[in-house]
Amino acid sequence: MNDETAEAICPSITNQEFARRVLRLRDVCIDKIGRRLLGLRRWDAAEQARVTLWFGKSDAGTRAHLERGYMATIRVLEGLGPENFVRFSADNMRKIGCVTDNSQRSSDVAAAVCRPDTATHTIAINLGFCSLRESSGMTDSQLSTLLHEVTHFEDTFASTDLAYTMWSALRLAKSNSAVAFNNADNLVGYVIHEG
C-alpha cells in the first residue's frame, strides 16, 4: 500500500486515508483486548460470566487459552502497518502463499488472510469491507472484521469460522463450547461486545 499509484484498497478513499482509518481501528482493537486481558487477570464473577456467555464455559483452561491468544493478538496488531494491507484478489492471496476457498468466493468476504502467513501478516481487504460501518458491538463492522482476521493467524489463535455473526457465535457457545473456544466470531464478540 506504500505506492501512491497502487489501486485504491477502498475506492471511495485514498490509500493514505485508508491507512489512517485502519491503523486507528487497530489501536481500538488493542485497547479493547487490553481491557479484556485485565478482566481475565481479575477473574471476578462478571468476567467469568462474560467468558461463559461467549465460550460456553469459564474454566482455567479457557482462561489460559484466552490470555495466551489475546496477548499474541496484541503483538500482531502492534506490528501492523499500512504495508500489511492489500486489495483482495486471488492473485494477492497466491502471492502470500495461500489460495483459499474464499479467494474463489470473493463477493462473500470482507477480508481474508492466509493463516500460515506469520511472516508478513498480510490482510487482504475486499470491497465489502469498505461499505461496513467502522464499529458496532453486535454486527459486522470494519473493527470486528480486522480483529476477526487477525485471530486466524497461526501465531495468534489459528481460529476457525464455524459460526459467522455474533448471534450465531452466542448460539454456538451454548451448544458446543469445545468449538466456540476457537471460533473467530466468539473471540471477536468477547472483546468487542459492550454489555
TORLOBA-116848 format. One line per field, with one value per residue: residue number from 1; residue in one letter; z, y, x of N, C-alpha, C, CB in turn. Coordinates in nm, 2 decimals, always signed. Atoms other than C-alpha are relative to their C-alpha. Glycine has a CB too. Layout:
// TORLOBA-116848
i	[NUM_...]
aa	[A_...]
n.c3	[Z_...]
n.c2	[Y_...]
n.c1	[X_...]
ca.c3	[Z_...]
ca.c2	[Y_...]
ca.c1	[X_...]
c.c3	[Z_...]
c.c2	[Y_...]
c.c1	[X_...]
cb.c3	[Z_...]
cb.c2	[Y_...]
cb.c1	[X_...]
// end
This chain:
// TORLOBA-116848
i	[1_2_3_4_5_6_7_8_9_10_11_12_13_14_15_16_17_18_19_20_21_22_23_24_25_26_27_28_29_30_31_32_33_34_35_36_37_38_39_40_41_42_43_44_45_46_47_48_49_50_51_52_53_54_55_56_57_58_59_60_61_62_63_64_65_66_67_68_69_70_71_72_73_74_75_76_77_78_79_80_81_82_83_84_85_86_87_88_89_90_91_92_93_94_95_96_97_98_99_100_101_102_103_104_105_106_107_108_109_110_111_112_113_114_115_116_117_118_119_120_121_122_123_124_125_126_127_128_129_130_131_132_133_134_135_136_137_138_139_140_141_142_143_144_145_146_147_148_149_150_151_152_153_154_155_156_157_158_159_160_161_162_163_164_165_166_167_168_169_170_171_172_173_174_175_176_177_178_179_180_181_182_183_184_185_186_187_188_189_190_191_192_193_194_195]
aa	[M_N_D_E_T_A_E_A_I_C_P_S_I_T_N_Q_E_F_A_R_R_V_L_R_L_R_D_V_C_I_D_K_I_G_R_R_L_L_G_L_R_R_W_D_A_A_E_Q_A_R_V_T_L_W_F_G_K_S_D_A_G_T_R_A_H_L_E_R_G_Y_M_A_T_I_R_V_L_E_G_L_G_P_E_N_F_V_R_F_S_A_D_N_M_R_K_I_G_C_V_T_D_N_S_Q_R_S_S_D_V_A_A_A_V_C_R_P_D_T_A_T_H_T_I_A_I_N_L_G_F_C_S_L_R_E_S_S_G_M_T_D_S_Q_L_S_T_L_L_H_E_V_T_H_F_E_D_T_F_A_S_T_D_L_A_Y_T_M_W_S_A_L_R_L_A_K_S_N_S_A_V_A_F_N_N_A_D_N_L_V_G_Y_V_I_H_E_G]
n.c3	[+0.00_+0.00_+0.13_+0.03_+0.13_-0.01_+0.00_-0.14_-0.08_-0.01_+0.11_-0.04_-0.07_+0.04_-0.09_-0.12_-0.09_-0.05_-0.10_-0.12_-0.06_-0.04_-0.12_-0.11_-0.04_-0.07_-0.14_-0.08_-0.03_-0.11_-0.13_-0.04_-0.05_-0.13_-0.10_-0.03_-0.07_-0.14_-0.05_-0.02_-0.11_-0.12_-0.01_-0.10_+0.05_+0.12_+0.11_+0.02_+0.07_+0.14_+0.06_+0.02_+0.11_+0.13_+0.02_-0.06_-0.12_-0.05_-0.08_+0.00_+0.13_+0.09_-0.04_+0.04_+0.14_+0.04_-0.04_+0.10_+0.14_+0.02_-0.01_+0.13_+0.10_-0.02_+0.06_+0.14_+0.03_-0.02_+0.11_+0.13_+0.06_+0.13_+0.10_-0.03_+0.06_+0.15_+0.06_+0.01_+0.13_+0.00_+0.03_-0.12_-0.10_+0.04_-0.03_-0.14_-0.02_-0.04_+0.08_-0.09_+0.06_+0.00_+0.11_+0.11_-0.03_-0.05_-0.03_-0.13_-0.11_-0.02_-0.01_-0.01_-0.03_+0.02_-0.14_-0.03_+0.03_-0.12_+0.04_+0.04_-0.06_+0.10_-0.01_+0.12_-0.02_+0.11_+0.01_-0.10_-0.12_+0.01_-0.03_-0.13_-0.10_-0.06_-0.13_-0.05_-0.10_+0.03_+0.14_+0.07_+0.01_+0.03_-0.13_-0.03_+0.11_-0.02_-0.11_+0.05_+0.09_-0.08_-0.08_+0.09_+0.01_-0.08_-0.12_-0.10_-0.04_+0.11_-0.02_+0.11_+0.04_+0.00_-0.01_+0.03_-0.07_-0.15_-0.05_+0.02_-0.09_-0.13_+0.00_+0.00_-0.13_-0.08_+0.05_+0.02_-0.06_+0.05_+0.13_-0.03_-0.06_+0.10_+0.11_+0.01_-0.04_-0.14_-0.04_+0.03_-0.09_-0.14_-0.01_+0.05_-0.04_-0.12_-0.07]
n.c2	[-0.12_-0.12_-0.06_-0.09_+0.04_+0.12_+0.00_-0.04_+0.12_-0.04_-0.10_-0.13_-0.08_+0.03_+0.10_-0.07_-0.01_+0.14_+0.03_-0.07_+0.06_+0.14_+0.00_-0.04_+0.12_+0.09_-0.05_+0.03_+0.14_+0.02_-0.05_+0.09_+0.12_-0.03_+0.00_+0.14_+0.06_-0.04_+0.08_+0.14_+0.01_-0.02_+0.12_-0.01_+0.06_-0.06_+0.04_+0.14_+0.01_-0.05_+0.11_+0.10_-0.05_+0.00_+0.13_+0.12_+0.04_-0.10_+0.07_-0.04_+0.02_-0.10_-0.12_+0.00_-0.01_-0.13_-0.09_+0.02_-0.04_-0.15_-0.07_+0.01_-0.08_-0.13_-0.01_-0.01_-0.13_-0.11_+0.01_-0.03_-0.14_-0.01_+0.10_+0.13_+0.00_+0.00_+0.02_+0.14_+0.06_+0.13_-0.02_-0.04_+0.11_+0.09_-0.06_+0.03_+0.14_+0.06_+0.00_+0.05_+0.01_-0.14_-0.07_+0.04_-0.06_-0.13_-0.09_+0.04_-0.03_-0.14_+0.01_+0.13_+0.02_+0.14_+0.04_+0.03_-0.11_-0.07_-0.08_-0.13_-0.03_-0.08_+0.00_-0.04_-0.07_+0.00_-0.12_+0.00_-0.07_-0.14_-0.05_+0.03_-0.11_+0.01_+0.08_+0.04_+0.10_+0.13_+0.03_-0.01_-0.13_+0.00_+0.03_+0.14_+0.07_+0.00_+0.09_+0.14_+0.05_+0.01_+0.12_+0.12_+0.03_+0.12_-0.05_-0.06_+0.10_+0.09_+0.02_+0.06_-0.07_+0.10_-0.08_-0.14_-0.10_+0.00_+0.07_+0.14_+0.03_+0.02_+0.13_+0.10_+0.01_+0.08_+0.13_+0.07_-0.08_+0.05_-0.07_-0.14_-0.03_-0.05_-0.06_-0.14_-0.10_+0.01_-0.07_-0.14_-0.04_-0.01_-0.13_-0.12_-0.02_-0.08_+0.04]
n.c1	[+0.08_-0.08_-0.01_+0.12_+0.06_+0.06_+0.15_+0.05_+0.06_+0.14_+0.01_+0.06_-0.11_-0.14_-0.07_-0.05_+0.11_+0.03_-0.10_+0.03_+0.12_-0.02_-0.09_+0.08_+0.08_-0.10_-0.03_+0.12_-0.01_-0.10_+0.06_+0.11_-0.07_-0.07_+0.11_+0.04_-0.11_+0.01_+0.11_-0.05_-0.10_+0.08_+0.07_+0.11_+0.13_+0.04_-0.08_+0.03_+0.13_-0.03_-0.07_+0.10_+0.09_-0.06_-0.07_+0.08_-0.06_-0.10_-0.09_-0.13_-0.05_+0.05_-0.07_-0.14_+0.00_+0.03_-0.12_-0.11_+0.04_+0.02_-0.13_-0.06_+0.08_-0.05_-0.13_+0.01_+0.06_-0.10_-0.10_+0.07_-0.01_+0.07_-0.06_+0.07_+0.14_+0.00_+0.13_+0.03_+0.01_-0.06_-0.14_-0.06_+0.00_-0.10_-0.13_-0.04_-0.01_+0.12_+0.12_+0.10_+0.13_+0.05_-0.04_+0.09_+0.13_-0.05_+0.11_+0.05_-0.09_-0.04_-0.14_-0.05_-0.14_-0.05_-0.03_-0.14_-0.08_-0.05_-0.12_+0.04_+0.13_+0.07_+0.14_+0.06_+0.13_+0.10_+0.09_+0.10_-0.05_+0.01_+0.13_+0.04_-0.02_-0.13_+0.00_+0.13_-0.01_+0.06_+0.01_-0.13_-0.06_-0.14_-0.07_+0.02_-0.07_-0.14_-0.04_+0.03_-0.11_-0.13_+0.01_-0.03_-0.15_-0.04_-0.08_+0.10_+0.09_+0.02_+0.14_+0.08_+0.12_+0.11_+0.12_-0.01_+0.09_+0.00_+0.12_-0.04_-0.10_+0.06_+0.07_-0.11_-0.05_+0.09_+0.02_-0.12_-0.10_-0.13_-0.02_+0.01_-0.13_-0.09_+0.07_-0.04_+0.10_+0.01_-0.12_+0.02_+0.11_-0.04_-0.08_+0.07_+0.14_+0.01_+0.12]
ca.c3	[+0.00_+0.00_-0.37_-0.44_-0.79_-0.65_-0.69_-0.40_-0.14_-0.08_-0.40_-0.21_-0.02_-0.09_+0.04_+0.28_+0.42_+0.44_+0.63_+0.88_+0.94_+0.96_+1.20_+1.42_+1.42_+1.51_+1.81_+1.92_+1.89_+2.11_+2.37_+2.38_+2.41_+2.69_+2.88_+2.84_+2.95_+3.27_+3.32_+3.27_+3.52_+3.77_+3.71_+3.91_+3.87_+3.60_+3.38_+3.43_+3.32_+3.01_+2.93_+2.97_+2.75_+2.46_+2.51_+2.70_+2.99_+3.22_+3.34_+3.40_+3.06_+2.87_+3.07_+3.00_+2.63_+2.60_+2.79_+2.56_+2.24_+2.31_+2.42_+2.09_+1.90_+2.06_+1.95_+1.59_+1.59_+1.72_+1.43_+1.16_+0.94_+0.60_+0.42_+0.58_+0.39_+0.02_-0.21_-0.20_-0.51_-0.59_-0.72_-0.40_-0.19_-0.40_-0.35_+0.03_-0.02_+0.01_-0.22_+0.00_-0.08_+0.00_-0.29_-0.52_-0.35_-0.34_-0.33_+0.00_+0.21_+0.36_+0.42_+0.42_+0.55_+0.48_+0.82_+0.79_+0.69_+1.01_+0.83_+0.68_+0.85_+0.52_+0.54_+0.21_+0.21_-0.02_-0.14_+0.11_+0.39_+0.26_+0.30_+0.65_+0.94_+1.13_+1.46_+1.60_+1.91_+1.76_+1.38_+1.12_+1.11_+1.00_+1.36_+1.41_+1.06_+1.14_+1.47_+1.32_+1.05_+1.30_+1.51_+1.21_+1.21_+1.34_+1.58_+1.75_+1.78_+1.44_+1.48_+1.27_+1.10_+1.21_+1.30_+1.15_+1.31_+1.68_+1.72_+1.57_+1.79_+2.10_+2.00_+1.93_+2.28_+2.43_+2.20_+2.16_+2.39_+2.25_+1.91_+2.04_+2.23_+1.90_+1.67_+1.53_+1.59_+1.95_+2.00_+1.85_+2.04_+2.37_+2.30_+2.12_+2.25_+2.51_+2.76]
ca.c2	[+0.00_+0.23_+0.31_+0.61_+0.47_+0.15_+0.06_+0.21_-0.06_+0.12_+0.31_+0.59_+0.70_+0.72_+0.46_+0.72_+0.78_+0.40_+0.36_+0.62_+0.46_+0.10_+0.19_+0.38_+0.07_-0.14_+0.08_+0.04_-0.33_-0.32_-0.11_-0.34_-0.65_-0.49_-0.43_-0.80_-0.91_-0.71_-0.88_-1.22_-1.14_-1.01_-1.31_-1.19_-1.32_-1.07_-1.17_-1.54_-1.48_-1.29_-1.58_-1.83_-1.62_-1.62_-1.96_-2.18_-2.23_-2.04_-2.29_-2.25_-2.39_-2.15_-1.86_-1.96_-2.01_-1.67_-1.49_-1.65_-1.59_-1.23_-1.14_-1.28_-1.10_-0.77_-0.84_-0.90_-0.59_-0.37_-0.49_-0.40_-0.10_+0.02_-0.23_-0.52_-0.44_-0.52_-0.52_-0.87_-1.08_-1.44_-1.32_-1.14_-1.44_-1.66_-1.41_-1.46_-1.83_-1.91_-2.00_-2.04_-2.13_-1.76_-1.65_-1.83_-1.66_-1.31_-1.14_-1.32_-1.20_-0.86_-0.96_-1.26_-1.38_-1.68_-1.85_-1.97_-1.62_-1.53_-1.37_-1.08_-1.09_-0.96_-0.88_-0.87_-0.62_-0.68_-0.42_-0.53_-0.41_-0.06_-0.03_-0.17_+0.07_+0.14_-0.01_-0.20_-0.41_-0.69_-0.66_-0.68_-0.38_-0.28_-0.31_-0.66_-0.77_-0.66_-0.84_-1.15_-1.18_-1.13_-1.42_-1.65_-1.63_-1.94_-1.72_-1.58_-1.82_-2.00_-1.95_-2.12_-2.00_-2.25_-1.98_-1.64_-1.33_-1.25_-1.40_-1.73_-1.72_-1.68_-1.98_-2.18_-2.11_-2.26_-2.56_-2.65_-2.49_-2.71_-2.54_-2.19_-2.19_-2.11_-1.97_-1.63_-1.45_-1.58_-1.44_-1.11_-1.09_-1.14_-0.84_-0.60_-0.66_-0.39_-0.53]
ca.c1	[+0.00_+0.30_+0.29_+0.05_-0.01_-0.14_-0.51_-0.71_-0.80_-1.13_-1.23_-1.41_-1.09_-0.72_-0.49_-0.34_-0.69_-0.75_-0.42_-0.51_-0.85_-0.73_-0.45_-0.69_-0.91_-0.60_-0.54_-0.91_-0.87_-0.56_-0.73_-1.04_-0.82_-0.62_-0.95_-1.04_-0.70_-0.74_-1.07_-0.91_-0.64_-0.90_-1.12_-1.42_-1.78_-1.86_-1.57_-1.64_-2.00_-1.87_-1.64_-1.92_-2.15_-1.91_-1.74_-1.99_-1.76_-1.52_-1.27_-0.90_-0.81_-1.03_-0.89_-0.53_-0.61_-0.77_-0.48_-0.22_-0.41_-0.51_-0.15_-0.03_-0.31_-0.20_+0.16_+0.05_-0.18_+0.10_+0.32_+0.06_+0.13_-0.01_+0.22_+0.02_-0.30_-0.36_-0.66_-0.83_-0.77_-0.69_-0.35_-0.27_-0.37_-0.14_+0.15_+0.13_+0.12_-0.24_-0.53_-0.83_-1.19_-1.26_-1.05_-1.29_-1.60_-1.46_-1.80_-1.88_-1.58_-1.50_-1.14_-0.91_-0.58_-0.36_-0.35_+0.02_+0.14_+0.31_+0.60_+0.41_+0.06_-0.09_-0.46_-0.65_-0.93_-1.23_-1.47_-1.73_-1.51_-1.53_-1.90_-1.92_-1.97_-1.65_-1.76_-2.06_-2.10_-2.31_-2.30_-2.02_-1.80_-1.46_-1.34_-1.48_-1.35_-1.00_-0.99_-1.16_-0.89_-0.60_-0.74_-0.69_-0.31_-0.14_+0.07_-0.25_-0.54_-0.54_-0.92_-1.19_-1.50_-1.77_-2.02_-2.04_-2.21_-2.22_-2.57_-2.45_-2.15_-2.36_-2.57_-2.25_-2.13_-2.44_-2.45_-2.08_-1.83_-1.55_-1.59_-1.68_-1.35_-1.17_-1.43_-1.33_-1.66_-1.67_-1.32_-1.43_-1.76_-1.60_-1.37_-1.60_-1.95_-2.04_-2.27]
c.c3	[+0.00_-0.13_-0.03_-0.13_+0.01_+0.00_+0.14_+0.06_+0.01_-0.10_+0.04_+0.08_-0.05_+0.09_+0.12_+0.10_+0.06_+0.11_+0.13_+0.07_+0.06_+0.12_+0.12_+0.05_+0.07_+0.14_+0.09_+0.04_+0.12_+0.13_+0.05_+0.05_+0.13_+0.11_+0.03_+0.07_+0.15_+0.06_+0.02_+0.12_+0.14_+0.03_+0.10_-0.07_-0.13_-0.12_-0.03_-0.07_-0.14_-0.08_-0.03_-0.11_-0.14_-0.03_+0.06_+0.12_+0.05_+0.09_-0.02_-0.14_-0.10_+0.04_-0.05_-0.15_-0.05_+0.03_-0.10_-0.13_-0.01_+0.02_-0.14_-0.11_+0.02_-0.07_-0.15_-0.04_+0.01_-0.11_-0.13_-0.04_-0.14_-0.09_+0.02_-0.07_-0.15_-0.04_-0.02_-0.15_+0.01_-0.02_+0.13_+0.11_-0.04_+0.03_+0.15_+0.03_+0.03_-0.11_+0.08_-0.08_-0.01_-0.13_-0.13_+0.02_+0.04_+0.03_+0.14_+0.12_+0.00_+0.00_+0.01_+0.04_-0.04_+0.14_+0.03_-0.02_+0.12_-0.02_-0.03_+0.06_-0.10_+0.02_-0.13_+0.02_-0.13_+0.00_+0.11_+0.13_+0.00_+0.03_+0.14_+0.09_+0.07_+0.12_+0.04_+0.11_-0.03_-0.15_-0.07_-0.01_-0.04_+0.12_+0.02_-0.11_+0.02_+0.11_-0.04_-0.08_+0.08_+0.08_-0.08_-0.01_+0.09_+0.12_+0.10_+0.05_-0.10_+0.01_-0.13_-0.03_+0.00_+0.02_-0.02_+0.06_+0.15_+0.05_-0.02_+0.10_+0.14_+0.01_+0.00_+0.14_+0.09_-0.05_-0.01_+0.05_-0.05_-0.13_+0.02_+0.05_-0.10_-0.13_-0.01_+0.05_+0.15_+0.06_-0.01_+0.09_+0.14_+0.02_-0.02_+0.06_+0.14_+0.07_+0.11]
c.c2	[+0.13_+0.08_+0.08_-0.03_-0.13_+0.02_+0.03_-0.13_+0.02_+0.11_+0.14_+0.09_-0.04_-0.10_+0.06_+0.01_-0.14_-0.04_+0.07_-0.06_-0.14_+0.00_+0.06_-0.11_-0.10_+0.04_-0.02_-0.14_-0.03_+0.04_-0.09_-0.13_+0.02_+0.00_-0.15_-0.08_+0.04_-0.07_-0.15_-0.01_+0.02_-0.12_+0.00_-0.07_+0.06_-0.05_-0.15_-0.02_+0.04_-0.11_-0.11_+0.04_-0.03_-0.14_-0.12_-0.06_+0.10_-0.07_+0.05_-0.01_+0.10_+0.14_+0.01_+0.01_+0.14_+0.10_-0.02_+0.05_+0.15_+0.07_-0.01_+0.08_+0.15_+0.02_+0.01_+0.13_+0.11_+0.00_+0.04_+0.15_+0.00_-0.11_-0.14_-0.02_+0.01_-0.02_-0.15_-0.04_-0.14_+0.01_+0.04_-0.11_-0.10_+0.06_-0.02_-0.14_-0.08_+0.01_-0.07_-0.01_+0.14_+0.08_-0.03_+0.07_+0.15_+0.10_-0.02_+0.05_+0.15_+0.01_-0.14_+0.00_-0.14_-0.04_-0.02_+0.13_+0.08_+0.08_+0.15_+0.05_+0.09_-0.03_+0.05_+0.05_-0.01_+0.12_+0.01_+0.06_+0.15_+0.06_-0.04_+0.12_-0.02_-0.09_-0.03_-0.11_-0.14_-0.03_+0.02_+0.15_-0.01_-0.04_-0.15_-0.09_-0.01_-0.10_-0.15_-0.06_-0.02_-0.13_-0.12_-0.04_-0.11_+0.05_+0.08_-0.12_-0.12_-0.04_-0.06_+0.09_-0.09_+0.07_+0.15_+0.08_-0.03_-0.09_-0.15_-0.05_-0.03_-0.14_-0.12_-0.02_-0.08_-0.14_-0.09_+0.08_-0.04_+0.07_+0.15_+0.05_+0.07_+0.05_+0.15_+0.10_-0.01_+0.08_+0.15_+0.05_+0.03_+0.13_+0.12_+0.02_+0.08_-0.05_-0.11]
c.c1	[+0.09_+0.00_-0.13_-0.07_-0.07_-0.15_-0.05_-0.06_-0.15_-0.02_-0.04_+0.10_+0.13_+0.06_+0.06_-0.12_-0.04_+0.10_-0.03_-0.12_+0.03_+0.10_-0.06_-0.08_+0.09_+0.02_-0.13_+0.00_+0.10_-0.05_-0.11_+0.06_+0.06_-0.10_-0.04_+0.11_+0.00_-0.11_+0.04_+0.09_-0.08_-0.09_-0.11_-0.12_-0.05_+0.08_-0.02_-0.13_+0.02_+0.06_-0.10_-0.10_+0.05_+0.07_-0.06_+0.06_+0.11_+0.10_+0.14_+0.07_-0.04_+0.06_+0.14_+0.01_-0.03_+0.11_+0.11_-0.03_-0.02_+0.14_+0.07_-0.07_+0.04_+0.14_-0.01_-0.06_+0.10_+0.10_-0.06_+0.03_-0.07_+0.05_-0.06_-0.13_+0.01_-0.14_-0.02_+0.00_+0.06_+0.15_+0.07_+0.00_+0.11_+0.14_+0.04_-0.01_-0.12_-0.11_-0.11_-0.13_-0.05_+0.05_-0.08_-0.14_+0.03_-0.11_-0.06_+0.09_+0.03_+0.15_+0.05_+0.15_+0.04_+0.05_+0.15_+0.09_+0.04_+0.12_-0.04_-0.14_-0.08_-0.15_-0.06_-0.14_-0.08_-0.09_-0.11_+0.04_-0.02_-0.13_-0.05_+0.02_+0.13_+0.00_-0.15_+0.03_-0.05_-0.02_+0.14_+0.04_+0.14_+0.09_+0.00_+0.07_+0.15_+0.04_-0.03_+0.11_+0.13_-0.01_+0.03_+0.14_+0.04_+0.08_-0.09_-0.09_-0.02_-0.15_-0.07_-0.12_-0.12_-0.13_+0.03_-0.11_+0.01_-0.12_+0.03_+0.10_-0.05_-0.08_+0.10_+0.05_-0.09_-0.01_+0.13_+0.12_+0.14_+0.04_+0.00_+0.13_+0.10_-0.07_+0.02_-0.10_-0.03_+0.11_-0.02_-0.11_+0.04_+0.08_-0.08_-0.14_+0.00_-0.13_+0.03]
cb.c3	[+0.12_+0.03_-0.11_+0.01_-0.11_+0.13_-0.05_-0.01_+0.13_+0.14_-0.11_+0.08_+0.15_+0.00_-0.08_-0.04_-0.07_-0.12_-0.05_-0.02_-0.11_-0.11_-0.04_-0.04_-0.12_-0.08_-0.01_-0.08_-0.12_-0.04_-0.02_-0.11_-0.11_-0.01_-0.04_-0.14_-0.06_+0.01_-0.09_-0.13_-0.01_-0.02_+0.02_+0.03_+0.11_+0.01_+0.03_+0.13_+0.07_+0.00_+0.08_+0.13_+0.02_-0.02_+0.05_-0.10_-0.02_+0.07_-0.04_+0.10_-0.05_+0.02_+0.16_+0.05_-0.06_+0.07_+0.14_-0.01_-0.03_+0.11_+0.11_-0.05_+0.03_+0.15_+0.03_-0.05_+0.09_+0.13_-0.01_+0.01_-0.02_-0.06_+0.02_+0.15_+0.05_-0.06_-0.13_+0.07_-0.11_-0.11_-0.11_+0.06_+0.00_-0.15_-0.03_+0.09_+0.10_+0.13_-0.15_+0.12_+0.09_+0.12_-0.03_-0.01_+0.11_-0.11_-0.10_+0.01_-0.01_+0.13_+0.12_-0.13_+0.15_-0.11_+0.04_-0.08_-0.10_+0.11_-0.11_-0.15_+0.13_-0.14_+0.12_-0.10_+0.04_+0.00_-0.14_+0.03_+0.02_-0.14_-0.11_+0.06_+0.11_+0.04_+0.11_-0.11_+0.13_+0.06_-0.07_-0.14_+0.13_-0.06_+0.12_+0.01_-0.13_+0.04_+0.13_-0.09_-0.11_+0.09_+0.07_-0.14_+0.01_-0.08_-0.04_-0.07_+0.03_+0.02_+0.03_+0.04_-0.13_+0.11_+0.15_-0.16_-0.05_+0.06_-0.08_-0.15_+0.01_+0.03_-0.13_-0.09_+0.07_-0.01_-0.13_-0.15_+0.15_-0.01_-0.10_+0.10_+0.05_-0.03_+0.00_-0.15_-0.08_+0.05_-0.07_-0.15_-0.01_+0.04_-0.09_-0.15_+0.02_-0.04_-0.09]
cb.c2	[+0.00_-0.04_-0.10_+0.14_+0.00_-0.07_-0.13_+0.11_-0.02_+0.04_-0.05_-0.02_-0.03_+0.13_-0.07_+0.14_+0.06_-0.10_+0.04_+0.15_-0.01_-0.08_+0.09_+0.12_-0.06_+0.00_+0.15_+0.04_-0.09_+0.07_+0.14_-0.02_-0.06_+0.14_+0.08_-0.07_+0.04_+0.16_+0.00_-0.05_+0.11_+0.13_-0.12_+0.14_+0.01_+0.15_+0.02_-0.08_+0.09_+0.12_-0.06_-0.03_+0.15_+0.10_+0.01_-0.10_-0.14_+0.12_-0.15_-0.07_-0.14_+0.02_+0.02_-0.13_-0.10_+0.05_-0.03_-0.15_-0.07_+0.05_-0.07_-0.15_-0.01_+0.04_-0.13_-0.12_+0.02_-0.02_-0.14_-0.03_+0.04_+0.13_-0.01_-0.02_+0.11_-0.12_+0.07_-0.03_+0.08_-0.09_+0.10_+0.13_-0.07_-0.02_+0.15_+0.08_-0.02_+0.05_-0.06_+0.09_-0.08_+0.08_-0.03_-0.15_-0.08_+0.07_-0.01_-0.14_-0.08_+0.06_+0.09_-0.08_+0.03_+0.00_-0.12_-0.11_+0.09_-0.11_-0.06_+0.01_+0.07_-0.04_+0.08_-0.13_+0.15_-0.14_+0.01_-0.14_-0.03_+0.04_-0.06_-0.11_+0.00_+0.14_+0.08_-0.05_+0.04_+0.00_+0.09_-0.07_+0.08_+0.14_+0.07_-0.04_+0.06_+0.14_+0.03_+0.01_+0.10_+0.12_-0.01_+0.03_+0.13_-0.09_+0.08_+0.11_+0.05_-0.13_+0.13_-0.15_+0.08_-0.10_-0.02_+0.03_-0.01_+0.14_+0.04_-0.03_+0.11_+0.11_-0.02_+0.04_+0.14_+0.06_+0.00_-0.04_-0.01_-0.15_-0.04_+0.03_-0.13_-0.11_-0.03_+0.03_-0.02_-0.15_-0.05_+0.02_-0.10_-0.12_-0.01_-0.01_-0.14_+0.15_-0.06]
cb.c1	[-0.09_+0.14_+0.02_+0.05_+0.11_+0.04_-0.06_-0.11_+0.07_-0.05_-0.08_-0.12_-0.01_+0.08_+0.12_+0.05_-0.12_+0.01_+0.14_-0.03_-0.11_+0.05_+0.13_-0.09_-0.07_+0.13_+0.03_-0.12_+0.04_+0.14_-0.06_-0.10_+0.10_+0.06_-0.12_-0.04_+0.14_-0.03_-0.12_+0.07_+0.10_-0.10_+0.09_-0.03_-0.11_+0.01_+0.15_+0.00_-0.10_+0.08_+0.12_-0.08_-0.03_+0.10_+0.14_+0.00_+0.07_-0.07_+0.00_+0.09_-0.03_-0.16_-0.01_+0.07_-0.11_-0.13_+0.05_+0.03_-0.13_-0.10_+0.08_-0.01_-0.15_+0.01_+0.08_-0.09_-0.12_+0.08_+0.05_-0.15_+0.15_+0.03_+0.15_-0.01_-0.08_+0.09_-0.02_-0.13_+0.07_-0.06_+0.02_-0.07_-0.14_+0.00_-0.01_-0.10_+0.10_-0.06_+0.02_-0.02_-0.09_+0.04_+0.15_-0.02_-0.07_+0.08_-0.11_-0.01_+0.13_-0.06_+0.06_-0.02_+0.04_+0.12_-0.08_+0.05_-0.08_+0.03_+0.08_-0.01_+0.02_+0.04_-0.06_+0.00_+0.03_-0.08_-0.06_-0.05_+0.15_+0.04_-0.10_+0.09_-0.12_+0.05_+0.06_-0.09_-0.06_-0.13_-0.11_-0.01_-0.01_+0.05_-0.05_-0.15_-0.04_+0.05_-0.08_-0.13_+0.03_+0.03_-0.13_-0.06_+0.08_+0.09_+0.12_-0.09_-0.14_+0.08_-0.06_-0.05_+0.01_+0.02_-0.07_+0.00_-0.14_-0.01_-0.13_+0.04_+0.11_-0.10_-0.09_+0.11_+0.02_-0.14_-0.06_+0.02_+0.00_+0.00_-0.11_-0.11_+0.06_+0.10_-0.16_+0.03_-0.13_+0.00_+0.12_-0.05_-0.12_+0.10_+0.12_-0.01_-0.07_-0.01_-0.10]
// end
